[in-house]
């Protein structure tokens, strides 16, 4: 069963049926990066951080918009920052 949010990413075209309206290449790249991080689970260390409730709520919202867990979004942000 699709949510309204999932349905919003598609539009109905009489000739082609349901067609994606989102940036497929961007979504594919994000999912590929997430999959590679999952597969490359070597030498990972768990940490604990404290952040404001407001920042955490915003991170959770942004992660939901991307269809990923907020922990993965935080991991991606930190990874991009660390690699420069």
Secondary structure, 3 states (H helix, E strand, C coil): CCCHHHHHCEEEECCCEEEECCCHHHHHHHHHHHHHHHHCCCCCCCCCCCCCHHHHHHHHHHHHHHCCCHHHHHHHHHHHHHHC
